[in-house]
């Protein structure tokens, strides 16, 4: 959850970053979206899906051998 919190705080603190992210997602530039997410400083790369309307990130606890924990963050463009 700390990684998701860090990501959301970074997005909320940078209009430039969120604009770049939205622009790349709306152009279906998957690798650019992932790279922009990596620039936030998070150490866990979430599963990334996006639509023209928003961003869907799934954080998973991969340190555990069982499939126990997921955190899903949905962000809509405004």
Secondary structure, 3 states (H helix, E strand, C coil): CHHHHHHHHHHHHCHHHHHHHHHHHHCCCHHHHHHHHHCCCCCCCCEEEEECCEEEEEEECCCCCCCCCEEEEEEECC
